[in-house]
Amino acid sequence: MVASGPTPGLVNEDFMQRYLASDRLYKNKPSGANDSLATWSISVSYRDTLPGGAVVTNSAIVHSSLFTDSLKSARIIPGLRAFVVRDTNDVVLWARTRTLTERQPFDAPVAVKSSLASGGLVVATTVPIARMTGYPGSTTRFIDKIFFYLGIKP
């Protein structure tokens, strides 16, 4: 979505800074890569080792405190961007720690909202919501919540 360094996108970082309430994108350096990239991939699941050595597998879920909802990934989805937001109240979707295939030690904002000077609202997500098929009906429900927030759907 946002072009950054060697990573292509539909809009540039100046647009992101002006309209998406974010100063820059988080970078990651996958093993074997020559440079840090601005892209991440959401995982299907991840493994944790509990105290005592037991291993558990957790589903990769992105959470929205704004909409009190979640989306679950049923496949690895590449090309996500993680925003460095000015205010965490502007985050629409969080990829919590370890939800991305390139492990991150922080909660990554993967969708943001912003109020425009003209009075309009914008929601930008780097998560392809229609591909998040882990919970039946969750994608439609989540898109409805975005439209309601924007005042598009009653």
N, C-alpha and C positions, 0 to 999 in steps of 0.2 A: 504494500500500500504506500509506504513512505520510502522514497529513495534515500539511501544513506551510504556514503562511501562507495564500495564496489557493489552494493546491493541495490538493484533497480526497484522502482516503485511508480505509482501513478501520480503522486504529488511529491513535492520537495520538502525539505526540512523547514524552509521559511514558511510554507503554507501550514505545516504542522504547528509551528510556534505561534503563528497568528490566529489560527482557528481551532486548534485541537487541544489547547490548554496544556501543552507539553513542551519541554525545552529541548529534548533530544531523545534518541532511542537507546535502549540498553544494547550492548554488544556482547557477543559470545565468541569464543574461539574453539570451534570443534577440534578434537584431536586430529592431527594430520593436516589441518588447514594452515595456509600461509599467513592469513590475516583474520582479524576479527570481523564477524559478519553482524548485520542488524537483524538477521532472521533466526527464528527458533522453530521448533516443531513440537506440536502437542503429542503426547504419548498416549498409548492405549491403557497402559498400566505401568506401575513401578513397584519395585520390591523394597521392603524395609526389613531390617533385622531388629527384632525386639530385644530388650534386655533379657539375657539368658540364652540368646542365640537363635530363637525361633524366627523363621523367615515368613513374612506375610506379603501377599500381593494386593495392592490397592488400585482402584480404578482412577484414571485421570479425569478429573472433574474441574471445570472452571466455574467460579462462583460469582454471583452478582449480589452485593449487599444493597445496591440501589433498587433492584427489582425483587429482592428476596427469592432468588431462584438459582438454579444450577443447570449446566449442560454437561453431558458426559460424552467423551470421545470413544467411538467404536473402532477407530482406525487412526494410524499416525497421519497427521495433517501438517505438512511443511509450510513454510513461508509466513509464519506469524511474526508480528513486530511487537516488542514490549516497550511501552512508553515510559519516559521519565516525566511524571506529572508534577505540576506545581502544587496541586492540592489533591489529596487522596479522595476527597469527596467527589471528584470528577471521574473516578474510575467506575466503569460500568461492569467490566468483567475482570476478575483476578485469576491468573494461573498461579495457584498457591505453590509454595516451595515443592520442588521435585515433580511437578506436573508435566514439565516439558522434557523432551528427550535429552536435550543438553541441560543437565542438572544445574539449577540455579539456587543459591542460598537465600533467596528473597522472594516475596510475592510479586509476580510480574503483572502490571496492568496491560491487558491485551485488548481492551476496548475502553474508550473514554467518551465523555459528554462535555459539551461546552455551550455557554450562552453567548450569543453574538451581540455586538453593539446595536445591531438593528432590531434586537428583541427576539430574534429567531433562536432556535436550538439545533444542535447537531449532535449526532451519535456516530462515532467512527469505531468500527470493530475490525480487528485483523483476523478474527476467528471466523471462518466460513460457517456461519450458524447452521445453514441448511445441511451441512455435512456432519454435524454433531448429532448422531443418531442413536446415542446410548440409552436414552429414556424415551419410550413411546410418547409422541405428542409434545415433547419438550421444545422442539425447534419452533413449531407453530406458536406455542404459548409464549415463548421468549420473544419472537418477532412481533407478536401482538402487543406485548408490553412495551417494546421500543416504539411502535407506532402510537400507542396510547400516550406515552411520555411526550412524543413530538406533537401531539394533538392532531394526528392524521386519522386515527380511527377512534370512534366513540367507545 
